[in-house]
């Protein structure tokens, strides 16, 4: 399995999908126009449909292991975290924006809770590192994951897929598309995923951490002429799971009589439910003028509803539990974009963008089974964002190109917050307000001494707006401004080389970077002297410095064999963190500590070999991914340190005609590793990665 910076992209048409400029050229649309990946002055990793299927990639969680510098963790739908080069985080608090943006067919996904859905009928996935505000509608500080789906064509075609594995895992996908008339075509894709839990709850003799998902996506494309294309998308996903938000990680505190050290056992007396409903629709119209300039309009609406119940203490005694925790979010966006022709010395993309988001949240926290002793929270946050952006290239010389981009953002937020928590910790703030005005920018210089070699340097600045801390609060005597925090920003300095050797049998890219991170927003679990219950506080922690490098390469030494590898190194540290109270009621400095969830090394290697056998072809695919040591909290304690680990996946299969059948396995060495850790109420808690899984799969195309 190799990223598309090192293999040949599949040929597809249209602006929204990868296409081929010439034979063997890799083409991406990361900068809103089809261009060779070799010419893009930014670190980009791309995957096409064939690559995703070959590696058995079904979700963002699967794919993140193959993307250098990218970390994805999930402990239920409400607590999903995605970082690129150490920048990002989660946005389970409706008053906080995501640091990494995800786009589906050009539409921004509003919350991280909507990220990990099935990847079905995908044409291309592109990962852009660093700030991307001058190219995409919504400003993003850490990077972008840009997903484009495969459009219906002018012939009837389809596919059916089924997979069965251990833990009674059963996954299906089916798709059919084709023309409805000379100008109208349509596509329908449906997917299901069911799996038994792999953790046994000895309290009620049930298995938890299961899967139960249903999804569908419909597309209609209208092309009344060569100049006009209108595309309507609609999708829906429904999840019903039983998921542990955490597990016992030591016998500390009240866990002493119940801790067994077995990560596949739980002893939980309260519900651990996870329900997610999300749906969206978008309408994209593109019109090509006679001079090949393209005008585009993208209108979108999306809704994500998440309801979680959790046994917070994860013990057979009822100390703390929540039922429910809810985040209901709806968004609407409108983008107008103009793209110049691609054949002149001056090329540009510009746009206007409006984004509206309304989120409501409910938190009911019980202490000793009593809501009166716990906390009730109701919150609302409304965001209205207005932006204008432009990104342009100018060829100073045939081999030398100057790029520049600007973005102006005005963002206004309002919010309400109610907490009922005893006489000292109850609050009612019904007029929270803040606004941000920001200019983000990028500049780069690209030099191509030969067609096979590109050298570039880039400087860019990104911005993430401020917001409100609207989660449960355990601090006394607050006023409304204590819930408000400011924006954060990143300046990224990057230099890179992209090259091809031996007639494009070897492709490689190298990028070195430094990121200066100012006013970093941190969601902290803070026990205070006013309460024994931990609470989430949000502050602008200070400053951080992130530097490192990334290397990606693919070699095709002979027909049938493809070898690829990637390496990323991150040195990510806080340079100013004058106050923090995680695990302590005394303020301490974390300056010099590593940023959480940033492994120092990520090293991956993949091999694919195909050879003829009978009427068809045998394929062997193997991958190994090493994730280096990291800390799971900013506090530098041994309990938060996670040592490096290696995950090994493999597939072996046979293809004949339109039929494919394969055996697959993930985490074949049964590696145990933690993806999250915390202290809550004197209890050490953690989340563990998924166990070894394996199975058989079949796909038939027609």
Secondary structure, DSSP 8 states (H G I E B T S, - for coil): ---TTSS------STTS---SSTT--EE-TTSS-EEGGG-SS-EEEEEHHHHHHTT--SHHHHHTTSTTEEEEESSTT-EEEEETTEEEE--STTS--SEEEEETTEE--SGGGT-----SEEEEEEEES--TTTSSS--SSEEEEEEE----SS-EEEEEEEEETTTEEEEEEEEEEESSSSEEEEEEEEEEEE--SEEETTTTEEES-EEEEEEEEEEEE-SSSSEEEEEEEEEEEEEEE--S-EE-SS-GGGTTT----TTEE---S--EEEEEEEEEEEEEEEE-TTS-EEEEEEEEEEEEEEEEE-TT-SSS-SEEEEEEEEEEEEEEEEEEEE--SSSSEEEEEEEEEEEEEEEEEEEEEETTEEEEEEEEEEEEEEEEEEEEEEEEEEEETTEEEEEEEEEEEEEEEEEEEEE-TTTS-EEEEEEEEEEEEEEEEEEEEEEEETTEEEEEEEEEEEE--EE--S----SS--GGGGEE--EEEEEEEEEEEEEETTTTEEEEEEEEEEEEES-EEEEEE--TT-SS-EEEEEE--EEEEEEEEEEEEEEEETTEEEEEEEEEEEEEEEE-----TT-SS----TT-B-TT--SEEEEEEEEEEEEETTEEEEEEEEEEEE--EESSSS--GGGEE--EEEEEEEEEEEETTEEEEEEEESTT----EEEEEEETTEEEEEE----EEEEEEEEE-
